[in-house]
Amino acid sequence: MSKKYYFFDYAATTPIDSQVFSAMKPYFKKHFGNPGGLHSVSRKARQAVNKATKNISKILNCSPSEFIYTASATEADNLAIIGVARSFGKGKIIISSIEHKAVLKACEALEKEGFKIVKLPVHKNGLVDLNALKKELDKNTILVSITSADSETGTIQPIKQIAKIIKNYQNRRAPSVSEGALLLPYFHTDASQTAKYLDLNVKKLGVDLMTLSSHKTYGPKGIGGLYIKREIRISPIIYGGGQEKGFRSGTENVPAIVGFAKALELAFKNRKKEYVYLKKLRDKLEKNIKKNIKKISVNGHPTLCLPNFLNISILGIEGEAMLLHLDKLGIMASTGSACNSESLEPSYILTALGKSYKYIHGSLRFTLGKYNNESDINYVLEHLPKVVEKLRNMSPIDLNSKYQISNKFQNSND
């Protein structure tokens, strides 16, 4: 019998929902056709894609012609950023310092092509500095891209307020823009982390482009999507047969598209109930960690946070060591002390929040999902304090002397 595990890394990925899996099954063998064909097998696949797109567009409150599929949220971010930039050839792009790597790396590439990239600072609570945004908006700005919620602390950004700032700027510029010209800058947001819990109505949000991810919403991996407002000027970054309205060539992944649409449908239907359920579990976890472990700090905004995120810094220990000990106990979480599994660089998101190395070094991220329950929380609360105590006893850091090296280690030859 396999060992029971307790999964607290839902921000990284989610298990596929059984209803989603069932919806996908017929399109692997029975209805396997290429949607681009004219015969009946292909038409069946095309009907499934069209139905999925129609259902997603209802959730987004947009036209089906304004939504396209990509192979991932990373690709969607790249298309939004690079596609808009290259359609203009030059200009300024404003992002935040806590964007997903898909946005940051795309902007680094564009910077080498001559585009000006501006990274907005964030406050200590994780919110983007809106005054800085107002100051940076100018006639050269072609795009603003701000995440709906960052992937480490889950801090929710004021997307509607940001959209209003951009709209006000556009209105001030309107008299100087020739009639019929597109008003700039466009506004893009990556809503990969928020899709399960927050409103995706693009008209209410005021966004021009929005990235979505399937595998963050209990759907399959290998599929994402991008809302592109009809008037937007954007160039493709993948060329070929002209699928997806010419924005993204390549044969459509029909089973994944069907699963993606079903996952979003379930997320939209259950989001309010799931929000309340997960917030209750998360609050219990936070309250009792604070109660039972000394010298910790919660990272991110105290209230404007996704209901399933808890990012804490535990002083005096290494985050990676903590994860390894927890993993042996079947507890699967993540750490903010590395940007990814292949890097030992400190978390750029916690760094942007002004956290010092000692806080970043001992950071731990719990992200809950709908398959977690109260017994899972109790298991973590039973074992985490013991792991922390063990690691602190092994550490050369003396927590009672302003984070100095403990005397018991100073004469060690190790």
C-alpha positions in Angstrom: 0.0 0.0 0.0 1.4 3.4 -1.0 2.1 6.0 1.7 -0.6 8.6 2.3 0.5 12.1 1.2 -0.8 15.5 2.0 -0.7 17.8 -1.0 -0.3 21.6 -0.3 1.1 22.7 -3.6 -2.1 23.5 -5.6 -0.6 26.8 -6.9 1.9 24.7 -8.9 -0.7 22.3 -10.3 -3.9 20.5 -9.5 -5.1 17.0 -10.0 -7.6 16.6 -12.8 -11.3 16.6 -11.7 -13.1 13.3 -12.5 -15.8 15.1 -14.4 -13.2 16.8 -16.5 -11.5 13.5 -17.2 -14.8 11.9 -18.2 -15.6 14.7 -20.6 -12.2 14.3 -22.3 -12.2 10.5 -22.8 -14.3 10.3 -26.0 -11.9 12.6 -27.9 -8.9 10.4 -27.4 -10.2 7.5 -29.5 -13.8 7.7 -30.6 -13.8 11.3 -31.8 -10.1 11.6 -32.6 -10.4 13.7 -35.7 -8.4 16.8 -36.7 -10.8 19.8 -36.4 -9.5 21.2 -39.6 -10.9 18.4 -41.8 -14.2 18.3 -43.7 -15.3 14.7 -43.1 -17.6 13.6 -40.3 -14.9 12.6 -37.8 -13.2 15.9 -38.1 -16.6 17.8 -37.9 -17.3 16.0 -34.6 -14.0 17.3 -33.3 -14.7 20.8 -34.6 -18.1 20.8 -32.9 -16.4 20.0 -29.6 -13.9 22.8 -29.9 -16.6 25.3 -30.9 -18.8 24.2 -28.0 -15.9 24.5 -25.6 -15.0 28.0 -26.9 -18.6 29.1 -26.6 -18.8 27.9 -23.0 -15.6 29.7 -22.0 -16.6 32.9 -23.7 -19.8 33.0 -21.7 -17.8 32.8 -18.5 -15.5 35.6 -19.7 -18.4 37.6 -21.1 -16.7 37.9 -24.5 -17.3 36.8 -28.1 -16.1 33.3 -29.0 -14.0 35.0 -31.7 -12.1 36.8 -28.9 -10.7 33.7 -27.2 -7.9 31.4 -28.5 -6.2 28.3 -27.2 -2.5 27.9 -26.5 -0.3 25.1 -25.2 0.1 26.8 -21.8 -0.4 30.0 -19.9 3.3 30.6 -20.5 2.6 30.6 -24.3 -0.4 32.8 -23.7 1.7 35.4 -21.8 4.3 35.3 -24.5 1.8 35.9 -27.2 0.2 38.8 -25.3 3.5 40.5 -24.5 5.6 39.7 -27.6 2.6 39.7 -30.0 1.5 43.2 -29.0 5.1 44.5 -28.9 6.1 43.3 -32.4 2.9 44.5 -33.9 4.0 48.0 -33.1 7.8 47.5 -33.5 8.8 49.9 -30.7 7.5 51.3 -27.5 7.3 51.0 -23.8 5.9 48.1 -21.7 5.0 48.5 -18.1 4.9 45.4 -15.8 5.3 44.8 -12.1 8.3 43.4 -10.4 6.3 40.3 -9.3 5.1 39.0 -12.6 5.3 35.4 -13.6 8.6 34.4 -15.3 6.7 34.0 -18.5 6.1 37.7 -18.5 9.5 38.7 -17.1 11.5 36.6 -19.6 9.4 37.7 -22.6 10.1 41.3 -21.6 13.8 40.6 -21.2 13.8 39.3 -24.8 12.0 42.4 -26.0 14.4 44.7 -24.2 17.2 43.2 -26.3 15.1 44.2 -29.4 15.0 47.8 -28.3 11.7 48.0 -26.3 11.8 49.9 -23.1 10.7 47.8 -20.1 9.6 49.4 -16.8 9.1 47.3 -13.7 6.8 48.9 -11.2 7.7 48.5 -7.5 5.3 46.9 -5.0 4.5 47.8 -1.4 5.6 45.6 1.5 2.1 44.0 1.4 2.6 42.9 -2.2 0.3 45.4 -3.9 1.6 47.2 -7.0 2.4 50.9 -6.5 -0.4 52.6 -8.4 1.2 56.1 -8.1 4.3 54.7 -9.9 2.0 53.4 -12.6 0.4 56.8 -13.1 3.8 58.5 -13.4 5.1 55.9 -15.9 2.1 56.1 -18.4 3.1 58.2 -21.4 2.6 58.4 -25.2 5.2 55.7 -25.8 3.5 53.1 -23.6 1.9 50.4 -25.7 1.2 47.8 -23.0 0.7 47.4 -19.3 0.8 43.8 -17.9 -0.1 43.2 -14.2 -0.8 39.8 -12.7 -4.2 39.2 -11.1 -2.5 37.5 -8.2 1.1 36.5 -7.8 2.1 32.9 -7.5 4.0 33.0 -4.2 1.9 35.1 -1.8 -1.4 35.0 -3.6 -1.8 38.8 -3.1 -4.7 40.0 -5.2 -4.0 43.0 -7.3 -6.6 45.8 -7.9 -7.2 45.0 -11.6 -10.3 47.1 -11.9 -8.6 50.1 -10.4 -5.6 49.6 -12.6 -7.9 49.4 -15.6 -9.5 52.7 -14.5 -6.2 54.4 -14.2 -5.3 53.3 -17.8 -8.7 54.3 -19.1 -8.4 57.8 -17.5 -5.1 58.2 -19.1 -6.5 57.1 -22.5 -9.3 59.6 -22.2 -6.9 62.4 -21.5 -4.9 61.5 -24.6 -7.9 61.0 -26.8 -8.2 64.6 -28.2 -4.6 64.3 -29.4 -5.1 60.9 -31.1 -6.3 60.8 -34.7 -9.9 59.7 -35.2 -10.3 55.9 -35.5 -6.8 55.2 -34.0 -6.5 52.6 -31.3 -6.2 54.0 -27.8 -3.0 52.8 -26.0 -1.8 51.3 -23.8 -3.5 47.9 -23.9 -4.0 46.2 -20.5 -3.1 42.5 -20.0 -3.4 40.4 -16.9 -2.4 36.8 -16.1 -5.4 35.3 -14.2 -4.0 31.8 -14.0 -4.1 31.7 -10.2 -7.4 33.6 -9.7 -9.6 31.7 -12.2 -10.9 29.3 -9.5 -12.0 32.0 -7.1 -12.5 35.5 -8.7 -14.7 37.0 -11.4 -13.4 36.5 -15.0 -15.8 39.0 -16.6 -13.4 40.8 -18.9 -15.8 43.8 -19.4 -16.1 44.3 -15.6 -12.4 43.9 -15.1 -11.6 46.3 -17.9 -8.8 44.2 -19.5 -7.9 43.9 -23.1 -6.0 40.6 -22.9 -6.2 37.9 -20.2 -4.3 34.7 -19.8 -5.8 31.5 -18.4 -4.4 28.2 -17.4 -6.1 24.8 -17.4 -4.0 22.8 -15.0 -4.4 25.4 -12.2 -8.2 24.8 -12.3 -8.3 21.0 -12.0 -8.1 20.6 -15.8 -5.4 18.9 -18.0 -1.9 20.2 -18.5 -0.7 21.3 -21.9 -3.5 23.7 -22.6 -4.1 27.4 -21.8 -5.9 30.3 -23.4 -5.8 34.0 -24.1 -8.6 36.5 -24.4 -7.9 39.1 -27.0 -10.2 42.0 -27.3 -11.5 42.4 -30.9 -9.8 45.7 -31.6 -6.4 44.7 -30.3 -3.4 44.9 -32.6 -1.3 41.7 -32.1 1.0 39.6 -34.2 1.3 35.8 -34.0 4.5 34.2 -32.6 3.8 30.8 -34.0 3.3 30.4 -37.7 1.7 27.6 -39.7 -1.8 26.6 -40.9 -3.6 29.6 -39.4 -5.6 27.9 -36.7 -7.0 29.8 -33.8 -8.1 32.8 -35.9 -4.6 33.0 -37.3 -3.1 33.9 -33.9 -1.8 30.5 -33.0 -1.1 27.9 -35.7 -1.1 24.2 -34.9 -3.6 21.3 -34.8 -6.0 21.8 -31.9 -5.6 19.6 -28.8 -9.3 18.6 -28.8 -9.3 16.4 -25.6 -7.4 19.1 -23.7 -9.7 21.9 -25.0 -12.8 20.0 -23.9 -11.2 19.4 -20.5 -10.2 23.0 -20.1 -13.7 24.2 -20.8 -15.2 21.7 -18.4 -12.7 22.7 -15.7 -13.5 26.4 -16.1 -17.3 25.6 -16.0 -16.9 23.7 -12.7 -14.7 26.4 -11.3 -17.2 29.1 -12.2 -20.1 27.1 -10.8 -18.3 26.3 -7.5 -16.0 29.3 -6.9 -18.0 31.0 -4.1 -18.5 27.7 -2.2 -14.8 26.7 -2.6 -13.6 30.2 -1.6 -15.4 30.0 1.7 -14.3 26.3 2.3 -10.6 26.9 1.6 -10.4 30.2 3.5 -11.7 28.5 6.6 -8.9 25.8 6.3 -6.2 28.3 5.4 -7.2 30.6 8.4 -7.0 27.6 10.8 -3.6 26.7 9.4 -2.3 30.2 9.8 -3.8 30.8 13.2 -2.3 27.6 14.7 1.1 28.0 13.0 1.4 31.5 14.6 0.3 30.0 18.0 2.7 27.1 18.0 5.8 28.4 16.2 7.7 31.5 17.4 9.5 34.0 15.2 7.5 33.6 12.0 6.2 36.2 9.5 3.3 35.9 7.1 4.2 37.2 3.6 1.8 39.2 1.3 -1.3 41.2 2.0 -3.2 40.2 5.2 -6.7 40.4 3.6 -6.4 40.9 -0.2 -5.2 37.3 -0.7 -6.4 34.3 -2.5 -8.2 32.0 0.0 -5.9 29.0 -0.5 -2.5 30.8 -0.1 -0.4 30.9 3.0 3.2 32.0 2.6 5.2 32.2 5.8 8.8 32.9 6.7 10.2 30.8 9.6 13.4 32.3 11.0 16.5 30.3 11.7 16.0 27.4 9.2 16.5 26.7 5.5 13.3 26.4 3.4 14.8 23.6 1.3 15.7 21.5 4.4 12.2 22.1 5.8 10.6 20.8 2.6 12.7 17.7 2.6 11.8 16.9 6.2 8.1 17.5 5.5 8.2 15.4 2.3 9.4 12.5 4.3 6.3 12.9 6.4 4.1 13.0 3.3 3.6 16.8 3.4 4.1 18.4 0.0 4.5 22.2 0.0 7.0 24.6 -1.7 9.5 27.2 -0.7 10.0 30.8 -1.9 13.7 30.6 -1.2 14.3 29.5 -4.8 12.6 30.8 -8.0 12.3 27.2 -9.3 13.8 23.8 -8.8 16.8 24.5 -11.0 17.8 27.8 -9.2 19.2 28.6 -5.9 18.6 32.3 -6.3 16.4 34.0 -3.6 12.7 34.5 -4.5 12.4 37.6 -6.6 8.9 38.1 -5.4 9.7 38.1 -1.7 12.7 40.3 -2.6 10.4 42.7 -4.3 8.3 42.9 -1.1 11.4 44.1 0.7 12.0 40.9 2.6 15.6 40.4 3.9 17.5 37.3 3.2 16.8 35.7 6.6 13.1 35.9 5.8 13.4 34.6 2.3 15.7 31.9 3.3 13.1 30.3 5.6 10.0 30.8 3.5 7.4 28.2 3.0 4.3 28.3 0.8 1.2 26.2 1.5 -1.4 26.4 -1.2 -4.6 24.5 -0.6 -7.1 22.9 -2.9 -10.6 21.4 -2.9 -9.3 17.9 -2.0 -7.8 19.1 1.2 -9.7 18.7 4.4 -9.4 19.5 8.1 -7.6 16.3 8.9 -4.9 17.4 6.5 -4.5 20.7 8.3 -4.3 18.9 11.6 -1.6 16.6 10.3 0.5 19.6 9.3 -0.1 21.3 12.6 1.0 18.2 14.4 4.3 17.8 12.5 5.4 21.2 11.3 6.4 22.5 14.8 8.4 19.4 15.5 10.3 19.8 12.2 11.0 23.5 12.9 12.3 22.7 16.4 14.5 19.9 15.0 16.0 22.1 12.3 16.5 25.1 14.7 18.4 22.9 17.1 20.7 21.9 14.2 21.1 25.5 13.0 24.1 27.7 13.8 21.7 30.6 14.0 20.9 31.9 17.5 17.4 33.4 17.3 17.8 35.1 20.7 20.8 37.2 19.7 19.6 39.2 16.7 20.2 36.4 14.2 23.9 35.9 15.1 25.9 32.7 15.0 25.2 30.7 18.1 28.1 30.2 20.5 27.6 26.4 20.5 28.7 26.4 16.8 31.5 29.0 16.8 34.2 26.6 17.9 33.1 23.8 15.6 35.6 22.5 13.1 32.7 21.6 10.7 
